[in-house]
Amino acid sequence: IQAEQLAKEYIDDEEAADKQYRGKPITFEGTVVRFVPFKPGDAAHLVLVGHGEAEEATQIICGFTIDHAAQAASIKEGSRVKLRGSLYVGKAGNEIHIGMCEILSVTKQPGSQP
C-alpha cells in the first residue's frame, strides 16, 4: 500500500482502517520527509508524506530499532522507500505510527545518478 493511501484511509474512516491494519504487519511505500534520530524515550524514525495539505497533513511515522536506525539515517529527504513494520498505535493526531520498521528498498535518492 502507498503511504498516502494508508493516511487517506485513516482520514476517511479511522475505525475501519484500525480494523484492517492495527496490530498487523504492513508493507508500504512512500516518500521520505525527514529522518529523526534516536533520543531517550523515542525511537529513531522516518517521517513519510501522508495525505492532506501542508501543516494539516496526516503523516506516517515509521519507528526503527537501534539495529536499523543507522540505515534509516542514510536515507535522504525526498527518497522513495519500501518499508515493513507493524501498525501499533493507529492514528494519533495527524500521525499514523508504525513500529519495528525495516527498510526493504530505497528506489530513489535525490542527487544520485539514475
Backbone hydrogen bonds, N-H to C=O, Kabsch-Sander energy under -0.5 kcal/mol:
donor,donor_aa,acceptor,acceptor_aa,energy
3,A,29,E,-3.7
6,L,2,Q,-2.4
7,A,3,A,-2.5
8,K,4,E,-2.2
9,E,5,Q,-2.6
10,Y,6,L,-1.8
11,I,7,A,-2.2
12,D,8,K,-3.0
13,D,9,E,-2.3
17,A,13,D,-2.4
18,D,14,E,-2.6
19,K,15,E,-2.0
20,Q,16,A,-1.7
21,Y,17,A,-2.6
22,R,17,A,-0.5
22,R,18,D,-1.6
23,G,87,L,-4.7
24,K,21,Y,-2.0
26,I,85,G,-3.0
28,F,83,L,-2.5
29,E,1,I,-1.9
30,G,81,V,-2.1
32,V,79,S,-2.7
33,V,47,V,-3.7
34,R,47,V,-1.2
36,V,45,H,-3.2
39,K,42,D,-2.0
42,D,39,K,-2.7
44,A,64,F,-0.6
45,H,36,V,-2.6
46,L,62,C,-2.1
47,V,34,R,-2.8
48,L,46,L,-0.5
48,L,60,I,-2.9
49,V,31,T,-2.6
51,H,58,T,-1.8
54,A,52,G,-0.5
56,E,53,E,-2.1
57,A,53,E,-0.6
57,A,54,A,-1.7
58,T,51,H,-3.0
59,Q,57,A,-0.5
59,Q,94,N,-2.7
60,I,48,L,-1.6
61,I,59,Q,-0.5
61,I,96,I,-3.1
62,C,46,L,-2.9
62,C,60,I,-0.6
63,G,61,I,-0.7
63,G,98,I,-2.9
64,F,44,A,-3.2
68,H,65,T,-1.3
69,A,65,T,-1.1
70,A,66,I,-0.7
72,A,68,H,-2.0
73,A,69,A,-2.5
74,S,70,A,-0.9
74,S,71,Q,-0.7
75,I,72,A,-1.5
78,G,32,V,-3.0
79,S,76,K,-2.0
80,R,108,K,-1.0
81,V,30,G,-2.8
82,K,105,S,-2.7
83,L,28,F,-3.2
84,R,102,E,-2.1
85,G,26,I,-2.3
86,S,99,G,-2.6
87,L,24,K,-1.5
88,Y,86,S,-1.1
88,Y,97,H,-0.6
89,V,97,H,-1.1
90,G,97,H,-0.8
92,A,95,E,-3.4
95,E,92,A,-1.5
96,I,59,Q,-2.5
97,H,90,G,-1.8
97,H,95,E,-0.5
98,I,61,I,-3.1
98,I,96,I,-0.5
99,G,86,S,-3.0
101,C,63,G,-2.8
102,E,84,R,-2.2
104,L,82,K,-2.9
104,L,102,E,-0.5
105,S,82,K,-1.7
107,T,80,R,-2.2
108,K,80,R,-1.0
112,S,109,Q,-2.1
